[in-house]
Amino acid sequence: MATKLKKGTIGVKAWLVISESGQSFVEEVGKHSIMKRTGLPARDLRALDPVLSYPSSILGRERAIVVNLEHIRAIITATEVLMINSNNPLIVQFVEDLQHRIAFGNVNATPPQQAMGNGSNEMGDAADTASPTYNSVDVKSREIAGESANSTMDLLVSAGPKVLPFEFKALEACLESACRCLESETETLEEEAYPALDELTSNISTLNLERVRQIKSRLVAISGRVQKVRDELEHLLDDDNDMAEMYLTEKIYVRVADQTPSIEEVYDGEQEIDHESVDDSKSGDDSEIYTSSKLHIEELEMLLEAYFAQIDGILQKLSHMREYVDDTEDFINIMLDDKQNQLLQMGVMLGASNLILNAGIVVVGLFGMNIHIELFDGKPIQFWETVIGACGGCFALFLVAFGWGKKKNILAL
């Protein structure tokens, strides 16, 4: 029995589940159960593994949205959010934020039937007690009352949801948590970077250079992470089909609306159906569904645009910081080049001085040779005249060399 239990528990992980009512609980679920529950393939679940390193991504699937942004790795469905259980404070903050959004949305939700002005108390009560969006029961009741699927969808489109559906609330919470994390790290880096760079310009030392090197490494890492999130949001905004795939709640309404006419036909006793007419009607319904999805894309597009602007602002801050680092490096290089030029000038002066001093050494060497020179037979004053003349000649040669170097711009002293 113990062996069977171990085999059965392979791949089971603790998942944090947040329902559309705002309740959160931990559930032990296996990988295959998650795949059946959300309709996701195994390759999408690999992106949620905290051990593996996958780039930031937001994937819209038939029944779920896969979010992999920074510390947020979640599966969003139309009724719940699933995350691998973690004690990370950022995850706890995300859960609290999502619960607040759900509670705030439920309190301020306006029943869609009031917006349409139909005065239906039954549907208004259902909208008050359920989530702040349409449910399948309301759609079915309208269909049974004699309205067609297309007219129902037209009413839904014309009224529009007064609050975001659950999947968009969860997606917004994910984006806000990721943006908050990146912005916090950016502000912390700014507080450390600018003083360190200013100190380096005034005092070039090994310690200050090491601090700036570490700051630059962190800056490159954060910039790469922000750029990946920005690219993912830009990719979503450029693809209408990907955004349409994220309307999970609306897909449920569409499926219910597609199923209802067939039920009515059974009740009405229509037994003979032309296959060609059915195909035409299906194609027409698909085009209308696609059109209605296209009309609703603006809601998600505005949501993504807001966080795209926020991410772009963070990237601009990092870009300005990177430019400041590059300017500081250029300034340090200029200072180092100036020091190197001064050392070269000093080397030129010392080389010229050594050359002129060698001329005096030649004179001393001549006098030190064991040969007879008439100058040795003279008075002592002649010795001092020779010494002073040799030193004066060396000094005069040094002045000539220095003046020539200034004229040729070799020396800038």
Backbone hydrogen bonds, N-H to C=O, Kabsch-Sander energy under -0.5 kcal/mol:
donor,donor_aa,acceptor,acceptor_aa,energy
5,L,1,M,-2.0
6,K,2,A,-2.1
7,K,3,T,-2.3
8,G,4,K,-2.2
9,T,5,L,-1.4
10,I,7,K,-0.9
12,V,9,T,-1.7
13,K,29,V,-2.4
15,W,13,K,-0.7
15,W,27,E,-3.0
16,L,83,M,-4.4
17,V,15,W,-0.7
17,V,25,F,-3.2
18,I,81,V,-2.5
19,S,17,V,-0.5
19,S,23,Q,-2.8
20,E,79,T,-1.6
22,G,19,S,-1.7
25,F,17,V,-2.1
27,E,15,W,-3.0
29,V,13,K,-2.4
29,V,27,E,-0.8
34,I,30,G,-1.9
35,M,31,K,-2.1
36,K,32,H,-2.1
37,R,33,S,-2.4
38,T,34,I,-2.3
39,G,35,M,-2.0
44,D,41,P,-0.7
45,L,41,P,-1.1
46,R,42,A,-1.5
47,A,43,R,-0.7
48,L,45,L,-1.2
49,D,46,R,-1.3
52,L,49,D,-0.6
54,Y,52,L,-0.7
57,S,68,N,-2.0
59,L,66,V,-2.8
61,R,59,L,-0.6
61,R,64,A,-2.7
65,I,76,I,-2.7
66,V,59,L,-2.6
67,V,65,I,-0.6
67,V,74,A,-2.7
68,N,57,S,-2.8
68,N,66,V,-0.5
69,L,72,I,-2.7
72,I,69,L,-2.9
73,R,71,H,-0.7
74,A,67,V,-2.0
75,I,82,L,-2.6
76,I,65,I,-3.0
76,I,74,A,-0.5
77,T,75,I,-0.5
77,T,80,E,-2.9
81,V,18,I,-2.1
82,L,75,I,-2.7
83,M,16,L,-2.2
84,I,73,R,-0.7
85,N,14,A,-2.8
91,I,88,N,-0.7
92,V,88,N,-2.0
93,Q,89,P,-2.3
94,F,90,L,-1.9
95,V,91,I,-2.4
96,E,92,V,-2.2
97,D,93,Q,-2.2
98,L,94,F,-2.6
99,Q,95,V,-2.5
100,H,96,E,-2.1
101,R,97,D,-2.2
102,I,98,L,-2.4
103,A,99,Q,-2.5
104,F,100,H,-2.7
105,G,101,R,-2.5
106,N,102,I,-2.3
107,V,103,A,-1.8
108,N,104,F,-2.0
114,Q,111,P,-1.0
115,A,111,P,-1.2
116,M,112,P,-1.5
117,G,113,Q,-1.2
118,N,113,Q,-1.5
121,N,119,G,-0.7
124,G,120,S,-1.5
125,D,121,N,-2.7
126,A,122,E,-1.9
127,A,123,M,-2.0
128,D,124,G,-1.7
129,T,125,D,-2.0
130,A,126,A,-2.0
133,T,131,S,-1.4
139,V,135,N,-1.4
140,K,136,S,-2.4
141,S,137,V,-2.3
142,R,138,D,-1.8
143,E,139,V,-2.1
144,I,140,K,-2.8
145,A,141,S,-1.5
146,G,143,E,-1.6
147,E,142,R,-1.9
152,T,148,S,-1.8
153,M,149,A,-2.4
154,D,150,N,-2.3
155,L,151,S,-2.1
156,L,152,T,-2.3
157,V,153,M,-2.6
158,S,154,D,-2.8
159,A,155,L,-2.5
160,G,156,L,-2.7
163,V,132,P,-0.5
168,F,165,P,-0.5
169,K,165,P,-2.0
170,A,166,F,-2.5
171,L,167,E,-2.1
172,E,168,F,-2.6
173,A,169,K,-2.2
174,C,170,A,-2.1
175,L,171,L,-2.4
176,E,172,E,-2.7
177,S,173,A,-2.3
178,A,174,C,-2.3
179,C,175,L,-2.7
180,R,176,E,-2.7
181,C,177,S,-2.1
182,L,178,A,-2.4
183,E,179,C,-2.7
184,S,180,R,-2.2
185,E,181,C,-2.1
186,T,182,L,-2.1
187,E,183,E,-2.5
188,T,184,S,-2.3
189,L,185,E,-2.2
190,E,186,T,-2.3
191,E,187,E,-2.2
192,E,188,T,-1.2
193,A,189,L,-2.8
194,Y,190,E,-1.6
196,A,192,E,-1.2
197,L,193,A,-2.7
198,D,194,Y,-2.3
199,E,195,P,-2.3
200,L,196,A,-1.8
201,T,197,L,-1.6
202,S,198,D,-1.1
203,N,199,E,-2.0
205,S,203,N,-0.9
209,L,205,S,-2.3
210,E,206,T,-2.1
211,R,207,L,-2.0
212,V,208,N,-2.2
213,R,209,L,-2.0
214,Q,210,E,-2.1
215,I,211,R,-2.2
216,K,212,V,-2.5
217,S,213,R,-1.9
218,R,214,Q,-2.2
219,L,215,I,-2.4
220,V,216,K,-2.2
221,A,217,S,-2.0
222,I,218,R,-2.7
223,S,219,L,-2.3
224,G,220,V,-1.9
225,R,221,A,-1.9
226,V,222,I,-2.7
227,Q,223,S,-2.4
228,K,224,G,-1.9
229,V,225,R,-1.9
230,R,226,V,-2.5
231,D,227,Q,-2.6
232,E,228,K,-2.0
233,L,229,V,-2.3
234,E,230,R,-2.5
235,H,231,D,-2.3
236,L,232,E,-2.1
237,L,233,L,-2.4
238,D,234,E,-1.5
239,D,235,H,-0.6
239,D,236,L,-1.0
240,D,238,D,-0.6
243,M,239,D,-1.4
244,A,240,D,-2.4
245,E,241,N,-1.7
246,M,242,D,-0.6
246,M,243,M,-1.0
247,Y,244,A,-1.4
248,L,246,M,-2.0
251,K,247,Y,-1.6
252,I,248,L,-1.5
253,Y,249,T,-1.7
254,V,250,E,-2.4
255,R,251,K,-2.4
256,V,252,I,-2.2
257,A,253,Y,-2.5
258,D,254,V,-2.0
259,Q,255,R,-1.7
260,T,256,V,-1.6
262,S,258,D,-0.5
263,I,259,Q,-1.2
264,E,260,T,-2.1
265,E,261,P,-2.1
266,V,262,S,-1.4
267,Y,263,I,-2.0
268,D,264,E,-2.5
269,G,265,E,-0.8
269,G,266,V,-0.6
270,E,265,E,-1.7
271,Q,269,G,-0.7
273,I,271,Q,-0.6
278,V,274,D,-1.9
279,D,275,H,-2.2
280,D,276,E,-2.3
281,S,277,S,-2.5
282,K,278,V,-2.6
283,S,279,D,-2.4
284,G,280,D,-2.4
285,D,281,S,-2.8
286,D,282,K,-2.7
287,S,283,S,-2.1
288,E,284,G,-2.3
289,I,285,D,-2.9
290,Y,286,D,-2.7
291,T,287,S,-2.4
292,S,288,E,-2.8
293,S,289,I,-2.5
294,K,290,Y,-2.5
295,L,291,T,-2.0
296,H,292,S,-1.4
297,I,293,S,-0.7
297,I,294,K,-0.7
298,E,295,L,-0.5
299,E,296,H,-1.0
300,L,296,H,-0.8
301,E,297,I,-2.9
302,M,298,E,-2.5
303,L,299,E,-1.4
304,L,300,L,-2.7
305,E,301,E,-2.6
306,A,302,M,-1.8
307,Y,303,L,-1.4
308,F,304,L,-2.3
309,A,305,E,-2.3
310,Q,306,A,-1.6
311,I,307,Y,-2.6
312,D,308,F,-2.5
313,G,309,A,-2.0
314,I,310,Q,-2.0
315,L,311,I,-2.4
316,Q,312,D,-2.0
317,K,313,G,-2.0
318,L,314,I,-2.2
319,S,315,L,-2.2
320,H,316,Q,-2.6
321,M,317,K,-2.4
322,R,318,L,-2.5
323,E,319,S,-2.3
324,Y,320,H,-2.2
325,V,321,M,-2.3
326,D,322,R,-2.5
327,D,323,E,-2.7
328,T,324,Y,-2.4
329,E,325,V,-2.5
330,D,326,D,-2.5
331,F,327,D,-2.5
332,I,328,T,-2.7
333,N,329,E,-2.6
334,I,330,D,-2.2
335,M,331,F,-2.4
336,L,332,I,-2.6
337,D,333,N,-2.6
338,D,334,I,-2.4
339,K,335,M,-2.3
340,Q,336,L,-2.4
341,N,337,D,-2.4
342,Q,338,D,-2.2
343,L,339,K,-2.2
344,L,340,Q,-2.2
345,Q,341,N,-2.4
346,M,342,Q,-2.4
347,G,343,L,-2.2
348,V,344,L,-2.3
349,M,345,Q,-2.5
350,L,346,M,-2.6
351,G,347,G,-2.3
352,A,348,V,-2.4
353,S,349,M,-2.5
354,N,350,L,-2.4
355,L,351,G,-2.1
356,I,352,A,-2.3
357,L,353,S,-2.5
358,N,354,N,-1.7
359,A,355,L,-1.0
360,G,356,I,-1.3
361,I,357,L,-2.0
362,V,358,N,-1.8
363,V,359,A,-1.4
364,V,360,G,-2.2
365,G,361,I,-2.4
366,L,362,V,-2.1
367,F,363,V,-2.0
368,G,364,V,-1.4
369,M,366,L,-1.0
371,I,369,M,-1.9
373,I,371,I,-0.5
376,F,373,I,-1.6
377,D,374,E,-1.1
378,G,375,L,-1.1
382,Q,379,K,-1.1
383,F,380,P,-0.9
384,W,380,P,-1.4
385,E,381,I,-2.0
386,T,382,Q,-1.9
387,V,383,F,-2.4
388,I,384,W,-2.7
389,G,385,E,-2.2
390,A,386,T,-2.2
391,C,387,V,-2.4
392,G,388,I,-2.6
393,G,389,G,-2.3
394,C,390,A,-2.1
395,F,391,C,-2.4
396,A,392,G,-2.6
397,L,393,G,-2.2
398,F,394,C,-2.0
399,L,395,F,-2.3
400,V,396,A,-2.2
401,A,397,L,-2.5
402,F,398,F,-2.6
403,G,399,L,-2.7
404,W,400,V,-2.2
405,G,401,A,-2.0
406,K,402,F,-2.1
407,K,403,G,-2.1
408,K,404,W,-2.0
409,N,406,K,-1.0
410,I,405,G,-2.6
411,L,405,G,-1.3
